[in-house]
Amino acid sequence: MRTRANESETVATPAGDARITWYREETPARAVVAVGHGAGGGIEARDLRALAAALPARGYTVALVEQPWRVAGKKVAPAPRTLDTAWTALWPALEKPGLPVVAGGRSAGARVACRTARELGAHAVLALSFPLHPPGKPEKSRADELTGAGVPTLVVQGGRDPFGRPAEFPPGTTLAEVVHGDHGFAVPKSAGIGEAESMAGLTDAVTGWLDGMFG
């Protein structure tokens, strides 16, 4: 029987200490899926918890990454350049297992993954709740960050995300929808779908995409 071994490590960066929490099985994995959090929360987000619980048994080590500002207990995220600097500095720790690394993140973390993927040699990008534009301001599009990732990219988006609904994404985007989900993938009771079911759909979509590259 395989046993998951969870470990946390602190990694020094120019922006302060970051923290990586590993979720893995003792049997060999096919890739590392490294996922950063958003600007309004940490690695306790429901989608990050769901991925950490489901993917290791399916052959993928998960590394949940906490940015230095979060580790330091601050409530406000720094400028995008600082987030990118920290992510770039901790990247070698993600490569240590010697496996292909999929760069991922939710919301602001997804933007970081997209902006740095090509430079860091990420195998692919997993963009959870990509903030395509500020709520109510579709003219301020961040589509160039998404399309500029330069590697295979999967967007997982809530059907009622005010930062960009699935239909708003550029043609050709590989996208999985969390039906009725908001920016945090919360689903209203009126939808008739529970959190467990919606998160199972999310992890299945991500696993299917990963299997298409590493299966």
N, C-alpha and C positions, 0 to 999 in steps of 0.2 A: 504493500500500500504506500502510495506517495505521500510525503509529508511536506506541507508548506512551511518554509522557513522565512519569517519576517525579520528584517534587520533595518535599523536606521543608521545613517552615517551623516556626519557634518562635513561640508565641503567649503573651504575658504574661497571667497570671490572678492573682487575689488569693491563690491557693493556690500560686503559683510558676509557672514556665514549663511550658507544655504543648507537645507536638509533634504536627504533622499531617503524615502522609506521603500524598501524592496519587498515585493511579494512574489514568491517563486516556489516551484516544486523542486524536489531533489533530483528528478529525472531531467535530462537535457531539454533545454528550451530552443525554439527556433529563432526568436528575436526578443529584443527588449522593447517594450512600449513605455516610453517616458512621458509622463503627463503632468503638466503644470496647472496650477489653479488660476482662478480669475482675480480681478481687482477687488471684488467684494466679499471674498471668502477664501477658505483654504481647502485642504485635501479631504475635508469631511463632506464635500459636495456629494450628492446622491449618485451622480454618474461616475465619479472617480471611485467611490466605494464599490460600486457595482462592477466596474472593470477590474479592480484589484481582487475582488472575490471570485470572479468568473474566469478570467483569462489564464491564470497560471495552470489550471488543470487542463486547459486546451492547448498548452504548449508555448505560452508566451509569458515571459517574466514582465512584471509591471513595476515601474519605478515612479512613485508619486513624489513630485518635486515641490518643495516649499521655497519660495523666493526669500531672500534675506530680510526684506521688510516684514514679512509674515513671521519669520523665525524670531525677529527682534520684538515682536508684539505690537508693531505699529498698525494703525487702522487704515492708513491711506497709502496706496501704492505709489511708487515713484514714477518718474517719466519713462516712456517706452525705451529710450536708449539705455537707461540703467537696468531695466528688466532684461534687455538683450545682452548686456554685458555680463550679468550674473549667469544667465543661461549658457552663454558661450564658455564661461570659465568653468562651469561644473560639468560640461559635456564629456571631458575625458573620463570622469567617474562613471558615466553611463556606458561608455565604450569598454570598460574594464572586463566585463564578462566575455568579450570577444565575439559578440553577436551583432547582427545588423540592428541598428537603432531606429525605431519609428518615433519621430518627435511629435509630441501631442500637447494639447492643452485645452482648457475651457475658457471661452470668452477672451479676456486679455491674454491669457496663456496661449490660446490658439494663434493669436496675432504674433506673439513672440516666436512660436514654432515656425510659422510661415516665413517670417522675415529672416530667420537665421538658417533655415533648412539647407539651402544650397551651399552656403559658406561652410557649414559644419559637416556636410556629407551625410545628412540624414537619408535613410532609405526611403522614407515616405513621411507624410504628415497626417495626423488625426486631429481634426479641428472640431471640437465640441462647442456648440452654441457660438459659432463665429459671429462676432458683432459686425455685421455687414455695414451698418450705419447707426448713428445715434437714434434713439426712438423718436419717431415723427420727423426725421430729417433724412429721407432717402437720397437727397441730393449730395449729402456728404458721405459718399460711398468709399468703403475700404476694399473694394473688390480687387484693386491692384495688388494689395498685400497677399490676398488669397491666390490669385492667378500667377503671382510672381514667385511662388514657393519653389517651382522648378522641379518638383518630384511628385509622384502619385499622391493625391490628397483625397481623403474622405471627410466630408462635412456631415456631422450629425446635428440636425436642427429641429427645434420644437416647432410644431405646426402653427403656434400662435406667438412666436417669439417677436417682441416688438423691435428687437435689434436686427430683424431680417427674417421674413418668412421664407419657407423653401422656394416658393415660386419667384422670389426676387433675385435669386442667385444667377450668376452668368450661365448662359447655355453651355452644356458640356461638363458642368460641375457634377462630380460623383457625390451623391447626397442620399443620406438615409434620414427619414422623417420620424420623429417621435410625435405621433398623432396627439393633438390637443396639448402638447407640452409648451410651457412658457420658457423663458430664458434659462431658468434653473431646472427645466424638465419636470416641473410640477404639473400634474394633471388634475383638473377640477373633478370633484365627485360626480358631477352631472355627466361626465364623459363615459362613465360605466367601466373605466379601466383603472385598476389599482396601480400603485407605484411598482410593486413587484413585477407585474406584467409588462409595464412600459420599460422598466430597466432590463428585463429579460430580452425584450425586442431590441433594445440598444446594444446589449452585449452580443446578441446573435448577429446583428448587422456588422458590428466591428470584427467579430471573429470570422465571418464569411469573407470580408474584405481582406483580412490578414491571410487567411488560408489561400486566397487567390494569388498572393505574392509568395508565400512561404510554404504552402501545402505540399 
